């Protein structure tokens, strides 16, 4: 596995040690110490922002074609490091090697390729005469230095989601990855340097949220903050960003409903529920967490999901036969278990899982795929984000009730509806308040389509052309075509005499 002997900071094109406190990273699948690192402090963040600010002058003036060429070279560099990236992603997160190899790494490379093309396709209104005597045009310009904070659940992909639209639009960036999982973000920046992206365009500072994160968000030379993480921390970041009135882009928590109507393909829905709820250990803000099943199918659906969950292979994440690896940490595993234990104590039934495995896996942060029934709609296990492989199932009667229950949490990031009826699918996709609604599937994402939430799940879009709206300023330029000294419209203000 990659050893960052020169340090876990990548600033102005070079690795270096942080100046903050020393910490030890643990392999969550084994419980053993993995590496020692020294965090960034405020001075490291200052250095990174200064490097980004200096690089902005040149990078922002590159043509879209030049930036596109650099991103295509980056895609090739990442692809050449695919094996290293997959191994490192699994080692630092505990996710299955299949997930890293077949989803995280190729998805990131595809994102790079998409933004290489997108860099040359920034759109605005056509130039034209929208008012008498003048020609108007729209310029879409970069903002400046972006300060981004990415989470630990998809370290590589989230680094890409933050970095790519920012630099494709001509900005420079300082990214603070989670201190639990900095490795693949550092390799991303290293690959960018190898691809010829100038020093200072991409900088990585590894440190804690209260120190490095707050220094980045409140820095006067950071023009925009982009954050992915919990809603509670997102609110705190908004408050900090308000001090300097900087733009904020937030992708926050989720509690995705999985609505199964009585005409759905039961087997397809059951398989979708298991895959959608345990993906990435359930540590996915779009993961299926609340299954609402129309009453005639409820018993069959829950029995089949429980059967499928019992067949999931939980084990060594480096084994290609493993379906579900470990969670990110023992503390997080205990938090997930606490939700299930409290629900059980309150009278809910656990039809599958509901415990950490023993034996050879006891030392790791593992938790079995879990299905819970009988919980109340207003209970914490239904309302709050668990971020683990736990699915709650509740019945509903009418279509309207099912949609109302789906909307009955503070979140609105993603949802799915399962039906063979076109009218039902259209109604669900219109009335469920979420940034993404899948029909007869749950989880697939593509680079061309936007990702972002409603309500307490945040605002702004990742991926797609829509992401450029977050990372660009839109400027109206109007050129007068009227040679007159005194324009006719000025008579409203004062008449020429």
C-alpha positions as CSV (number, residue, x, y, z in Angstrom):
1,X,0.0,0.0,0.0
2,X,1.1,3.6,-0.7
3,X,3.3,5.0,2.1
4,X,3.2,8.8,2.4
5,X,6.7,9.1,3.9
6,X,7.0,12.8,2.9
7,X,3.8,13.7,4.6
8,X,0.0,13.8,4.1
9,X,-0.2,17.4,2.8
10,X,0.1,18.2,-1.0
11,X,0.7,21.9,-1.4
12,X,2.0,23.7,-4.4
13,X,2.8,20.4,-6.2
14,X,4.8,18.8,-3.4
15,X,4.2,16.4,-0.5
16,X,5.1,17.7,2.9
17,X,4.5,17.1,6.6
18,X,1.8,19.0,8.4
19,X,2.7,21.3,11.3
20,X,-0.2,20.2,13.5
21,X,-0.8,17.3,15.9
22,X,0.3,13.8,15.3
23,X,-2.4,11.1,14.8
24,X,-2.6,7.4,14.0
25,X,-4.9,6.0,11.3
26,X,-6.5,2.6,12.0
27,X,-7.4,-0.1,9.5
28,X,-11.2,-0.5,10.2
29,X,-11.3,-4.1,9.0
30,X,-8.6,-5.3,11.3
31,X,-8.5,-2.8,14.1
32,X,-4.7,-2.5,13.8
33,X,-2.7,0.7,13.4
34,X,-2.2,1.5,9.7
35,X,0.0,4.6,9.6
36,X,1.0,7.7,11.6
37,X,0.4,11.1,10.1
38,X,0.8,14.7,11.1
39,X,-2.2,16.9,10.6
40,X,-2.3,20.3,9.0
41,X,-2.7,23.4,11.2
42,X,-3.8,26.9,10.2
43,X,-0.4,27.8,8.8
44,X,-0.5,24.8,6.4
45,X,-4.0,26.0,5.3
46,X,-2.6,29.5,4.7
47,X,0.2,28.1,2.6
48,X,-2.2,26.0,0.5
49,X,-4.6,28.9,0.0
50,X,-1.6,31.2,-1.0
51,X,-0.5,28.6,-3.5
52,X,-4.0,28.3,-5.0
53,X,-4.3,32.1,-5.2
54,X,-1.0,32.4,-7.1
55,X,-1.9,29.6,-9.4
56,X,-5.3,31.1,-10.1
57,X,-3.9,34.0,-12.2
58,X,-2.5,31.6,-14.8
59,X,-5.0,28.7,-14.6
60,X,-8.1,30.9,-15.0
61,X,-6.7,32.4,-18.2
62,X,-6.1,29.0,-19.8
63,X,-8.5,28.4,-22.6
64,X,-11.3,25.8,-22.1
65,X,-9.5,23.6,-24.6
66,X,-6.2,23.7,-22.7
67,X,-8.0,22.8,-19.4
68,X,-9.8,20.0,-21.2
69,X,-6.5,18.6,-22.5
70,X,-5.0,18.6,-19.0
71,X,-8.1,16.8,-17.6
72,X,-7.8,14.1,-20.3
73,X,-4.2,13.6,-19.3
74,X,-5.4,13.3,-15.7
75,X,-7.9,10.6,-16.6
76,X,-5.1,8.6,-18.1
77,X,-2.9,9.1,-15.1
78,X,-5.6,7.9,-12.7
79,X,-6.4,5.0,-14.9
80,X,-2.7,4.0,-14.8
81,X,-3.0,4.0,-11.0
82,X,-6.3,2.1,-10.9
83,X,-5.0,-0.8,-8.9
84,X,-3.2,1.3,-6.4
85,X,-6.2,3.5,-5.9
86,X,-8.6,0.6,-5.4
87,X,-6.3,-1.1,-2.9
88,X,-5.8,2.1,-1.0
89,X,-9.5,2.9,-1.0
90,X,-10.3,-0.5,0.5
91,X,-7.5,-0.3,3.1
92,X,-8.6,3.1,4.4
93,X,-12.4,2.6,4.4
94,X,-12.9,-1.1,4.9
95,X,-15.2,-1.3,1.8
96,X,-15.1,-4.4,-0.4
97,X,-12.4,-4.5,-3.1
98,X,-15.1,-5.1,-5.6
99,X,-16.7,-1.8,-4.7
100,X,-13.4,0.0,-5.0
101,X,-12.4,-1.7,-8.2
102,X,-15.8,-1.7,-10.1
103,X,-17.4,1.5,-8.8
104,X,-15.2,4.0,-7.1
105,X,-12.2,4.0,-9.4
106,X,-13.8,3.7,-12.8
107,X,-16.5,6.1,-11.7
108,X,-13.9,8.7,-10.8
109,X,-12.0,8.2,-14.1
110,X,-15.3,8.6,-16.0
111,X,-16.0,11.9,-14.1
112,X,-12.6,13.2,-15.1
113,X,-13.4,12.4,-18.8
114,X,-16.8,14.0,-18.6
115,X,-15.5,17.3,-17.2
116,X,-12.7,17.3,-19.8
117,X,-15.5,17.6,-22.4
118,X,-17.7,19.8,-20.2
119,X,-14.9,22.4,-19.8
120,X,-15.5,23.3,-23.5
121,X,-19.3,23.5,-23.3
122,X,-20.0,26.3,-20.8
123,X,-23.3,27.8,-21.9
124,X,-25.1,31.1,-21.6
125,X,-27.8,33.0,-23.4
126,X,-27.0,33.8,-27.0
127,X,-25.7,37.2,-27.6
128,X,-28.4,39.5,-28.9
129,X,-30.4,42.7,-28.7
130,X,-32.6,42.2,-25.7
131,X,-33.2,46.0,-25.2
132,X,-33.2,48.9,-27.6
133,X,-29.9,50.1,-28.7
134,X,-27.7,47.5,-27.0
135,X,-26.2,44.1,-27.5
136,X,-26.0,41.8,-24.5
137,X,-23.9,38.7,-23.9
138,X,-23.3,36.4,-20.9
139,X,-19.9,35.6,-19.6
140,X,-19.4,32.6,-17.3
141,X,-16.3,33.2,-15.2
142,X,-14.4,31.3,-12.5
143,X,-14.9,32.4,-8.9
144,X,-11.4,32.1,-7.5
145,X,-10.0,29.9,-4.8
146,X,-12.4,27.1,-3.7
147,X,-12.1,25.6,-0.3
148,X,-13.7,22.1,-0.2
149,X,-14.3,19.5,2.5
150,X,-15.0,15.9,1.5
151,X,-16.2,12.9,3.5
152,X,-14.8,9.5,4.4
153,X,-17.4,7.3,2.7
154,X,-16.3,7.8,-0.9
155,X,-12.9,9.5,-0.5
156,X,-11.8,9.2,-4.1
157,X,-15.1,9.9,-5.8
158,X,-15.9,12.8,-3.5
159,X,-12.5,14.3,-4.2
160,X,-13.3,14.2,-7.9
161,X,-16.8,15.7,-7.4
162,X,-15.2,18.6,-5.6
163,X,-12.1,19.2,-7.7
164,X,-13.3,18.5,-11.2
165,X,-16.0,21.1,-11.8
166,X,-14.0,23.7,-9.9
167,X,-10.8,23.4,-12.0
168,X,-12.6,22.7,-15.3
169,X,-14.3,26.1,-14.8
170,X,-10.9,27.8,-14.2
171,X,-10.8,27.9,-10.4
172,X,-8.1,26.6,-8.2
173,X,-8.8,24.5,-5.1
174,X,-7.8,23.5,-1.6
175,X,-9.4,20.3,-0.5
176,X,-9.5,19.0,3.0
177,X,-10.4,15.2,2.8
178,X,-11.5,13.4,5.9
179,X,-8.5,12.8,8.2
180,X,-9.6,9.1,8.3
181,X,-9.2,8.6,4.6
182,X,-6.8,11.1,2.9
183,X,-4.8,8.6,0.8
184,X,-6.7,8.5,-2.5
185,X,-7.2,12.3,-2.5
186,X,-3.4,12.7,-2.2
187,X,-2.9,10.3,-5.1
188,X,-5.5,12.2,-7.1
189,X,-3.4,15.4,-6.6
190,X,-0.2,13.6,-7.4
191,X,-1.7,12.3,-10.7
192,X,-2.8,15.8,-11.6
193,X,0.7,17.0,-11.2
194,X,2.0,14.2,-13.4
195,X,-0.7,15.2,-16.0
196,X,0.8,18.6,-16.2
197,X,-1.8,20.5,-14.2
198,X,0.2,23.4,-12.7
199,X,1.5,23.5,-9.2
200,X,-1.0,25.1,-6.8
201,X,-4.1,24.4,-8.9
202,X,-5.0,21.4,-6.7
203,X,-3.9,21.4,-3.0
204,X,-4.7,18.8,-0.3
205,X,-4.6,19.6,3.4
206,X,-5.1,16.7,5.8
207,X,-6.3,17.7,9.2
208,X,-9.2,17.8,11.6
209,X,-12.4,19.7,11.1
210,X,-12.1,22.1,14.0
211,X,-8.6,23.1,13.0
212,X,-7.9,22.7,9.3
213,X,-11.5,22.7,8.2
214,X,-12.5,25.9,10.1
215,X,-9.3,27.6,8.9
216,X,-10.3,26.8,5.3
217,X,-13.9,27.8,5.6
218,X,-13.2,31.2,7.3
219,X,-10.1,32.1,5.2
220,X,-10.6,35.5,3.6
221,X,-9.0,34.5,0.3
222,X,-11.4,31.5,-0.2
223,X,-14.2,32.6,-2.4
224,X,-16.5,29.6,-2.0
225,X,-16.9,26.6,0.3
226,X,-18.1,23.2,-0.9
227,X,-18.9,20.6,1.8
228,X,-20.3,17.1,1.8
229,X,-21.2,15.6,5.1
230,X,-23.8,15.6,7.9
231,X,-26.5,18.2,8.0
232,X,-25.4,19.3,11.5
233,X,-21.9,20.1,10.3
234,X,-23.3,21.7,7.2
235,X,-25.3,24.2,9.3
236,X,-22.1,25.0,11.2
237,X,-20.2,25.6,7.9
238,X,-23.0,27.9,6.7
239,X,-22.6,30.0,9.8
240,X,-18.9,30.2,9.5
241,X,-19.0,31.0,5.8
242,X,-21.5,33.9,6.5
243,X,-18.7,35.8,8.3
244,X,-17.0,36.5,4.9
245,X,-20.2,36.2,2.9
246,X,-18.7,33.5,0.7
247,X,-20.7,31.2,-1.6
248,X,-21.7,27.8,-0.1
249,X,-22.4,24.5,-1.8
250,X,-23.7,21.7,0.5
251,X,-24.5,18.1,-0.1
252,X,-25.7,16.8,3.3
253,X,-27.5,13.9,4.9
254,X,-30.1,11.6,3.5
255,X,-32.8,9.2,4.6
256,X,-33.8,7.7,1.2
257,X,-37.3,6.2,1.0
258,X,-37.8,3.0,-1.1
259,X,-41.5,2.9,-2.0
260,X,-42.9,-0.4,-3.2
261,X,-46.4,-0.3,-4.8
262,X,-48.6,-3.4,-4.9
263,X,-48.0,-4.0,-8.6
264,X,-44.2,-4.0,-8.3
265,X,-42.0,-6.9,-9.4
266,X,-41.5,-8.3,-5.9
267,X,-38.2,-10.1,-6.7
268,X,-36.7,-7.1,-8.4
269,X,-37.7,-4.8,-5.5
270,X,-36.3,-7.2,-2.9
271,X,-33.0,-7.4,-4.7
272,X,-32.9,-3.7,-5.2
273,X,-33.7,-3.1,-1.5
274,X,-30.8,-5.3,-0.3
275,X,-28.3,-3.8,-2.8
276,X,-29.5,-0.3,-2.2
277,X,-29.4,-0.6,1.6
278,X,-26.0,-2.2,2.1
279,X,-24.0,-0.4,-0.7
280,X,-20.8,0.8,0.8
281,X,-21.8,-0.6,4.1
282,X,-24.9,1.6,4.0
283,X,-22.5,4.5,4.5
284,X,-24.1,6.3,1.5
285,X,-26.4,9.3,1.9
286,X,-28.5,8.0,-1.0
287,X,-28.7,4.4,0.4
288,X,-32.1,2.9,0.8
289,X,-33.0,3.3,4.5
290,X,-36.8,3.4,4.7
291,X,-38.8,0.8,2.7
292,X,-42.5,1.5,2.5
293,X,-44.4,-1.4,1.1
294,X,-48.1,-1.4,0.1
295,X,-49.9,-3.7,2.5
296,X,-50.7,-6.7,0.1
297,X,-46.9,-7.2,-0.5
298,X,-45.5,-6.4,2.9
299,X,-45.1,-9.9,4.4
300,X,-43.7,-11.4,1.2
301,X,-41.3,-8.5,0.6
302,X,-39.9,-8.5,4.1
303,X,-39.5,-12.2,4.2
304,X,-37.6,-12.2,0.9
305,X,-35.4,-9.3,1.9
306,X,-34.5,-11.0,5.2
307,X,-33.6,-14.2,3.2
308,X,-31.4,-12.2,0.8
309,X,-29.7,-10.3,3.6
310,X,-28.8,-13.5,5.4
311,X,-27.0,-14.7,2.3
312,X,-24.8,-11.6,2.0
313,X,-21.1,-12.5,2.5
314,X,-19.6,-10.3,5.2
315,X,-15.9,-10.6,5.4
316,X,-12.4,-9.6,4.6
317,X,-12.8,-6.6,2.3
318,X,-9.7,-7.5,0.3
319,X,-11.4,-10.9,-0.7
320,X,-13.1,-10.5,-4.1
321,X,-15.9,-12.9,-2.8
322,X,-16.8,-10.5,0.0
323,X,-20.1,-8.5,-0.5
324,X,-19.9,-6.4,2.6
325,X,-16.7,-5.2,4.3
326,X,-16.3,-3.2,7.5
327,X,-17.7,0.1,8.5
328,X,-15.4,3.1,8.8
329,X,-14.6,2.7,12.5
330,X,-15.5,0.8,15.7
331,X,-17.1,3.9,17.1
332,X,-19.3,4.3,14.0
333,X,-20.1,0.6,14.2
334,X,-21.3,1.0,17.8
335,X,-23.4,4.0,16.8
336,X,-25.2,2.0,14.1
337,X,-25.7,-0.9,16.6
338,X,-27.2,1.6,19.1
339,X,-29.9,2.6,16.7
340,X,-30.9,-1.1,16.2
341,X,-30.7,-1.9,19.9
342,X,-32.9,1.0,20.9
343,X,-35.5,0.1,18.2
344,X,-35.5,-3.5,19.4
345,X,-35.9,-2.3,23.0
346,X,-38.9,-0.2,21.9
347,X,-40.7,-3.2,20.4
348,X,-39.4,-3.3,16.8
349,X,-38.5,-6.7,15.3
350,X,-35.2,-7.5,13.7
351,X,-35.8,-9.9,10.9
352,X,-32.2,-10.1,9.7
353,X,-28.8,-9.1,11.2
354,X,-29.0,-6.8,14.1
355,X,-25.5,-7.7,15.4
356,X,-21.8,-7.6,14.7
357,X,-20.3,-10.8,13.6
358,X,-17.9,-12.7,15.8
359,X,-15.1,-15.1,15.1
360,X,-12.4,-13.9,12.7
361,X,-14.2,-10.6,12.1
362,X,-14.6,-9.6,15.8
363,X,-11.6,-7.3,15.7
364,X,-12.9,-5.3,12.8
365,X,-15.7,-2.7,12.6
366,X,-18.2,-5.1,10.9
367,X,-22.0,-5.1,11.2
368,X,-24.4,-7.5,9.6
369,X,-27.0,-6.4,7.0
370,X,-30.1,-5.6,9.1
371,X,-33.8,-5.5,8.4
372,X,-36.1,-3.9,11.1
373,X,-39.9,-3.9,11.1
374,X,-42.5,-2.7,13.5
375,X,-40.8,0.7,14.2
376,X,-43.0,3.8,14.5
377,X,-42.8,6.4,11.7
378,X,-41.7,9.0,14.3
379,X,-39.0,6.8,15.8
380,X,-35.3,7.7,15.5
381,X,-34.5,4.7,13.4
382,X,-37.0,5.9,10.8
383,X,-36.3,9.6,11.1
384,X,-32.6,9.9,11.7
385,X,-29.6,9.1,9.4
386,X,-28.0,5.8,10.6
387,X,-25.3,5.5,7.9
388,X,-25.0,1.8,8.2
389,X,-26.4,-1.4,6.5
390,X,-29.8,-1.0,8.2
391,X,-33.2,-1.0,6.4
392,X,-36.5,-0.3,8.2
393,X,-39.7,-1.6,6.6
394,X,-43.2,-0.1,7.2
395,X,-46.5,-0.9,5.4
396,X,-48.9,1.6,3.8
397,X,-52.4,1.4,2.3
398,X,-53.1,4.1,-0.4
399,X,-50.7,5.5,-2.9
400,X,-51.0,8.9,-1.4
401,X,-50.1,7.5,2.1
402,X,-47.0,5.9,0.7
403,X,-45.8,9.2,-0.9
404,X,-46.6,11.1,2.2
405,X,-44.6,8.7,4.4
406,X,-41.7,9.0,1.9
407,X,-41.7,12.7,2.4
408,X,-42.0,12.6,6.1
409,X,-38.4,13.2,7.2
410,X,-36.3,16.4,7.1
411,X,-34.2,15.0,4.3
412,X,-34.7,15.0,0.5
413,X,-31.6,13.7,-1.3
414,X,-32.8,10.5,-3.1
415,X,-35.7,8.1,-3.3
416,X,-37.0,5.3,-5.4
417,X,-40.5,4.0,-6.5
418,X,-41.2,0.5,-7.6
419,X,-44.2,-0.1,-9.9
420,X,-45.2,-1.3,-13.3
421,X,-47.7,1.4,-13.7
422,X,-46.7,4.5,-15.7
423,X,-49.1,6.8,-13.9
424,X,-47.8,5.7,-10.5
425,X,-44.2,6.2,-11.5
426,X,-44.9,9.7,-12.8
427,X,-46.9,10.7,-9.7
428,X,-44.1,9.4,-7.4
429,X,-41.3,11.1,-9.4
430,X,-43.2,14.4,-9.2
431,X,-44.5,14.3,-5.6
432,X,-41.5,12.8,-3.8
433,X,-39.4,15.7,-2.6
434,X,-35.9,14.6,-3.4
435,X,-33.1,15.6,-5.7
436,X,-33.1,12.2,-7.4
437,X,-36.0,9.7,-7.8
438,X,-35.2,6.3,-9.4
439,X,-38.0,4.2,-10.8
440,X,-37.6,0.4,-10.5
441,X,-34.0,0.8,-9.4
442,X,-32.0,2.5,-6.6
443,X,-28.5,4.0,-6.5
444,X,-27.1,4.2,-10.1
445,X,-25.4,7.5,-10.9
446,X,-23.9,8.8,-14.1
447,X,-21.6,11.7,-14.7
448,X,-24.0,13.4,-17.1
449,X,-26.8,13.8,-14.5
450,X,-26.9,16.1,-11.4
451,X,-26.6,15.0,-7.8
452,X,-27.9,17.1,-5.0
453,X,-30.7,17.4,-2.5
454,X,-33.8,19.2,-1.2
455,X,-34.7,20.3,2.3
456,X,-32.1,19.4,5.0
457,X,-30.1,17.4,2.4
458,X,-28.5,20.7,1.2
459,X,-28.4,22.6,-2.0
460,X,-26.4,22.8,-5.2
461,X,-25.4,20.1,-7.7
462,X,-22.4,17.8,-8.1
463,X,-21.6,16.2,-11.4
464,X,-23.2,17.1,-14.8
465,X,-23.2,20.5,-16.5
466,X,-25.4,21.8,-13.6
467,X,-22.3,21.7,-11.3
468,X,-20.8,24.7,-13.2
469,X,-23.6,26.8,-11.8
470,X,-21.9,26.3,-8.4
471,X,-18.4,27.1,-9.5
472,X,-18.8,30.0,-11.9
473,X,-19.9,33.6,-11.7
474,X,-22.4,34.7,-14.4
475,X,-21.7,38.2,-15.8
476,X,-24.0,40.2,-18.0
477,X,-22.1,42.4,-20.5
478,X,-24.1,45.0,-22.5
479,X,-22.6,47.2,-25.2
480,X,-24.4,50.2,-26.4
481,X,-25.0,50.5,-30.1
482,X,-26.5,54.0,-29.9
483,X,-24.0,56.7,-30.8
484,X,-26.1,59.4,-29.3
485,X,-24.6,61.4,-26.4
486,X,-27.9,61.4,-24.6
487,X,-29.8,58.1,-24.7
488,X,-33.5,58.1,-25.0
489,X,-34.0,56.0,-21.8
490,X,-32.2,58.8,-19.8
491,X,-35.2,61.1,-20.3
492,X,-36.9,59.1,-17.5
493,X,-34.2,60.4,-15.2
494,X,-33.5,63.8,-16.6
495,X,-34.3,65.4,-20.0
496,X,-31.6,66.8,-22.1
497,X,-32.0,70.6,-22.5
